[in-house]
Amino acid sequence: MSRLSAAAVALSCVFSLVSSMTATADDDAGANIPAIELPSPAASDATAAPEPPPPEAAPAASAVSVPASGSSGSGWIARFFWSPQYCDRNRGSREPQCAPVQGFVLRDLIRVRDGKPVEGCSSGPMLLSPRILDQMLQFTRNLPETRASWRIYGRCSGLSEIDYAAYAERVDRRVWWPPAFSPELPDVEITAEALLAAVAAANDTLPVEALSTHCRNSVLESIDMRFDDNLNYVASGSPPAGNCKAKIRVRGKR
């Protein structure tokens, strides 16, 4: 065998040995690598599309028992005062309700059981805490009237002050008032029927039968709205018809 042939044979053996060692190393390395389990297409889609958030829930009730929705004769009455009339009767008031004069302002949220307003109870705290009072003043706009309303109605509602404030704020936020009744406009002569029809038309699902008016000497003072336990408008068991005559005056700017 020539030297050239012997070198070729030796080089071939070296290549074979190296290839064998490389294959063995690759097998050993592969044995130490954990298997990766790929997600199925269905799992991938579920991760990419999270479930939508749940709908808004009603404010949580306190530990005090509150009649369940649908209980006979149970619900709420929300009483909104017309600020121009209130401020005219309370001239000199520096409450935010009158400086400047507002429109309709939520005054009372009244619990109803067995078809009757619950008021003047002897249990529950007489005063709202400063934090809750400040929260309610953002929409009631009247410090002494908010305190009085809590003493008469709020503490008798079966709710804690936190839950009561949450219910009141929810009612206030959902109600819209016709722009034709603005404290910046002059006095308006209107029938009670037309006034309530306008308020109902401004609020989806609000039946006229859930409304009533209250007057002093044929001048509008307040409007009542009736709600069920979950603060949905209700026509059945509506509030009293009110004391307004057929034609009333809605006081305007002074």
C-alpha positions as CSV (number, residue, x, y, z in Angstrom):
1,M,0.0,0.0,0.0
2,S,1.3,3.4,-0.9
3,R,1.8,6.2,1.7
4,L,-1.0,8.2,0.0
5,S,-3.5,5.3,0.3
6,A,-2.5,4.6,3.9
7,A,-3.1,8.3,4.8
8,A,-6.5,8.3,3.2
9,V,-7.5,5.1,5.1
10,A,-6.4,6.7,8.4
11,L,-8.2,10.0,7.8
12,S,-11.4,8.0,7.0
13,C,-11.1,6.2,10.3
14,V,-10.8,9.5,12.2
15,F,-13.9,10.9,10.5
16,S,-15.9,7.8,11.5
17,L,-14.8,8.0,15.1
18,V,-15.7,11.8,15.4
19,S,-19.1,11.2,13.8
20,S,-19.8,8.4,16.3
21,M,-18.8,10.6,19.3
22,T,-21.0,13.5,18.1
23,A,-24.1,11.3,17.7
24,T,-23.6,9.9,21.2
25,A,-23.3,13.4,22.7
26,D,-26.4,14.5,20.9
27,D,-28.4,11.5,22.2
28,D,-27.2,12.2,25.8
29,A,-28.2,15.9,25.6
30,G,-31.6,15.1,24.2
31,A,-32.3,12.7,27.0
32,N,-31.9,15.6,29.5
33,I,-34.2,18.1,27.8
34,P,-37.8,18.0,29.1
35,A,-40.5,17.7,26.6
36,I,-42.5,20.9,25.8
37,E,-46.2,20.3,25.5
38,L,-47.7,22.8,23.1
39,P,-51.2,24.1,23.9
40,S,-54.1,22.9,21.8
41,P,-55.7,25.6,19.5
42,A,-58.8,25.6,21.8
43,A,-56.7,26.4,24.8
44,S,-54.9,29.1,22.9
45,D,-58.1,30.8,21.9
46,A,-59.4,30.7,25.5
47,T,-56.3,32.5,26.7
48,A,-56.5,35.1,23.9
49,A,-60.1,35.9,24.6
50,P,-60.8,36.5,28.3
51,E,-64.4,36.4,29.5
52,P,-66.1,39.8,29.7
53,P,-66.5,41.4,33.2
54,P,-69.8,40.6,35.0
55,P,-72.6,43.2,34.8
56,E,-72.8,45.9,37.5
57,A,-74.3,44.5,40.7
58,A,-76.7,46.3,43.0
59,P,-75.0,47.8,46.1
60,A,-74.5,45.1,48.8
61,A,-77.1,45.1,51.5
62,S,-76.1,45.4,55.1
63,A,-76.4,42.7,57.8
64,V,-79.9,44.1,58.6
65,S,-82.6,42.1,56.7
66,V,-84.1,43.8,53.7
67,P,-87.1,42.3,51.9
68,A,-86.2,40.4,48.8
69,S,-87.2,41.7,45.4
70,G,-90.8,40.9,44.6
71,S,-92.0,41.1,48.2
72,S,-95.5,42.4,48.3
73,G,-95.6,46.1,48.8
74,S,-91.9,46.5,49.3
75,G,-89.6,49.0,47.4
76,W,-88.4,52.5,47.5
77,I,-89.6,56.1,46.9
78,A,-87.1,58.6,45.8
79,R,-88.2,62.2,46.4
80,F,-86.6,65.0,44.3
81,F,-87.1,68.6,45.4
82,W,-87.4,71.4,42.8
83,S,-84.6,73.8,43.9
84,P,-86.0,77.1,42.7
85,Q,-89.1,76.6,45.0
86,Y,-87.0,75.4,47.9
87,C,-84.5,78.3,47.6
88,D,-87.3,80.8,47.3
89,R,-88.8,79.5,50.6
90,N,-85.4,79.4,52.2
91,R,-84.0,82.7,51.0
92,G,-80.5,83.4,52.3
93,S,-79.5,79.7,52.2
94,R,-75.9,79.2,51.4
95,E,-76.2,75.5,50.7
96,P,-74.9,74.4,47.3
97,Q,-78.4,73.6,46.3
98,C,-79.1,77.4,46.2
99,A,-75.7,78.8,45.3
100,P,-76.3,78.8,42.4
101,V,-79.8,77.4,42.3
102,Q,-79.9,73.8,41.1
103,G,-82.8,72.0,39.4
104,F,-84.2,68.7,40.8
105,V,-82.2,67.5,43.7
106,L,-82.6,64.1,45.5
107,R,-83.7,64.8,49.0
108,D,-85.1,61.5,50.4
109,L,-84.8,57.8,49.6
110,I,-87.6,56.2,51.5
111,R,-87.9,52.5,52.3
112,V,-91.4,51.0,51.6
113,R,-92.7,47.9,53.3
114,D,-96.2,46.6,53.1
115,G,-97.1,49.5,50.9
116,K,-96.2,52.1,53.6
117,P,-93.1,54.4,54.0
118,V,-90.8,53.3,56.9
119,E,-89.9,56.4,58.9
120,G,-89.3,57.7,62.4
121,C,-87.9,54.4,63.8
122,S,-86.1,54.3,67.1
123,S,-83.1,52.2,66.1
124,G,-79.9,53.0,64.2
125,P,-77.4,55.8,64.5
126,M,-78.8,59.3,64.4
127,L,-75.9,60.9,62.5
128,L,-74.1,60.0,59.3
129,S,-70.3,59.7,59.5
130,P,-68.4,62.6,58.1
131,R,-67.1,60.5,55.2
132,I,-70.5,59.3,54.1
133,L,-72.1,62.7,54.6
134,D,-69.5,64.3,52.3
135,Q,-70.2,61.5,49.7
136,M,-73.9,62.2,49.7
137,L,-73.5,66.0,49.6
138,Q,-72.0,65.5,46.1
139,F,-75.6,64.9,44.8
140,T,-78.0,66.0,47.6
141,R,-76.3,69.5,47.7
142,N,-77.8,70.4,51.1
143,L,-76.1,69.6,54.5
144,P,-79.0,70.1,56.9
145,E,-81.6,68.4,54.7
146,T,-79.4,65.4,54.1
147,R,-78.9,65.0,57.9
148,A,-82.6,65.3,58.5
149,S,-83.4,62.8,55.7
150,W,-81.1,60.2,57.2
151,R,-82.6,60.6,60.7
152,I,-86.2,60.2,59.4
153,Y,-85.7,57.7,56.6
154,G,-82.2,56.5,56.1
155,R,-81.6,54.9,59.4
156,C,-85.0,53.1,59.1
157,S,-84.2,51.6,55.7
158,G,-82.6,48.4,56.9
159,L,-79.3,49.4,55.3
160,S,-76.0,50.5,56.7
161,E,-75.1,54.1,56.0
162,I,-72.6,52.9,53.3
163,D,-75.2,50.9,51.5
164,Y,-77.8,53.5,51.9
165,A,-75.5,56.2,50.3
166,A,-74.7,53.8,47.5
167,Y,-78.4,53.2,46.8
168,A,-79.1,56.9,46.8
169,E,-76.3,57.7,44.5
170,R,-77.4,55.0,42.1
171,V,-80.9,56.4,42.0
172,D,-79.6,60.0,41.4
173,R,-77.3,58.9,38.6
174,R,-79.9,57.1,36.6
175,V,-82.6,59.8,36.5
176,W,-82.7,62.4,33.7
177,W,-84.7,65.6,33.7
178,P,-86.3,67.3,30.7
179,P,-84.2,70.3,29.6
180,A,-87.4,72.3,29.4
181,F,-87.4,72.5,33.2
182,S,-84.3,74.5,34.0
183,P,-83.7,76.8,37.0
184,E,-82.5,79.3,34.5
185,L,-85.9,79.6,32.7
186,P,-88.8,81.8,33.9
187,D,-91.9,80.3,35.6
188,V,-93.8,77.7,33.7
189,E,-97.6,77.0,33.9
190,I,-98.3,73.3,33.1
191,T,-100.6,70.5,33.9
192,A,-99.4,67.9,36.4
193,E,-100.2,65.3,33.7
194,A,-98.0,67.0,31.1
195,L,-95.1,67.5,33.6
196,L,-95.1,63.8,34.6
197,A,-95.3,62.7,31.0
198,A,-92.3,64.8,30.1
199,V,-90.3,63.3,33.0
200,A,-91.3,59.7,32.0
201,A,-90.3,60.4,28.3
202,A,-86.8,61.5,29.4
203,N,-86.2,58.2,31.2
204,D,-86.3,54.8,29.4
205,T,-88.7,52.3,31.0
206,L,-90.0,54.8,33.5
207,P,-93.9,54.6,33.5
208,V,-95.9,57.6,34.3
209,E,-97.7,55.6,36.9
210,A,-94.5,55.4,39.0
211,L,-94.6,59.2,39.4
212,S,-96.4,61.7,41.6
213,T,-96.2,65.4,42.3
214,H,-96.3,67.5,45.5
215,C,-97.2,71.2,45.6
216,R,-97.7,74.1,47.9
217,N,-100.4,76.5,46.8
218,S,-100.3,75.0,43.3
219,V,-96.5,75.6,43.1
220,L,-94.4,72.4,42.4
221,E,-92.3,71.4,45.4
222,S,-91.2,67.8,44.6
223,I,-91.6,64.7,42.5
224,D,-91.7,61.2,43.8
225,M,-90.5,58.1,41.9
226,R,-91.3,54.6,42.8
227,F,-88.7,51.7,42.5
228,D,-88.7,48.1,43.4
229,D,-86.2,46.5,45.8
230,N,-83.5,46.4,43.1
231,L,-84.1,50.0,42.1
232,N,-86.0,49.3,38.9
233,Y,-88.9,51.5,38.1
234,V,-92.2,50.1,39.0
235,A,-95.8,51.1,38.2
236,S,-97.6,48.8,40.5
237,G,-98.0,50.0,44.0
238,S,-97.2,53.5,42.8
239,P,-96.8,56.4,45.3
240,P,-99.8,58.5,46.3
241,A,-101.2,60.6,43.6
242,G,-99.8,63.8,45.3
243,N,-101.6,66.9,46.2
244,C,-101.1,69.0,43.1
245,K,-104.1,70.4,41.3
246,A,-104.6,69.9,37.6
247,K,-102.6,72.9,36.6
248,I,-99.4,73.8,38.5
249,R,-96.7,76.4,38.4
250,V,-93.0,75.4,38.1
251,R,-91.1,78.2,39.6
252,G,-88.2,79.5,37.6
253,K,-85.3,81.9,37.9
254,R,-85.6,84.8,40.3
